Amino acid sequence: MHGLYPVRYDGTNGTVDLTSHEQALQLSPDGKYAGPVTCAACHTVNNKGIPLQLSGTEYYDDYWACVVLIHFMREGDPKMPVSNLTKKYPYRRAKEIVLKGWR
């Protein structure tokens, strides 16, 4: 379920899917949402923990940008070809979020 409905919080409306939000916590070995929830729970990954499906993209060497990508995806996005997905959610934007917003 968590893979189908990522857990990004959508503001004061509380539109996060609570079931998948809880499942993300269950996948986290330390019981926190901030990691280390790993892609390897469901995907074959490279040596940096990044799903092999992102091979050939700018995301392939940046684990935290991949985390941003996954949490921005919405219903229907997982069915997109990777090339369309990375156009919709460009790496530069994910990297900016990591550099400016990570605490």
Secondary structure, DSSP 8 states (H G I E B T S, - for coil): -TTTS-----GGG--S-HHHHHHHHHH-TTS-TTS---GGGTS-B-TTS-BGGGTTSGGGG-HHHHHHHHHH--TTGGGS-HHHHHHHS-HHHHHHHHHHH--
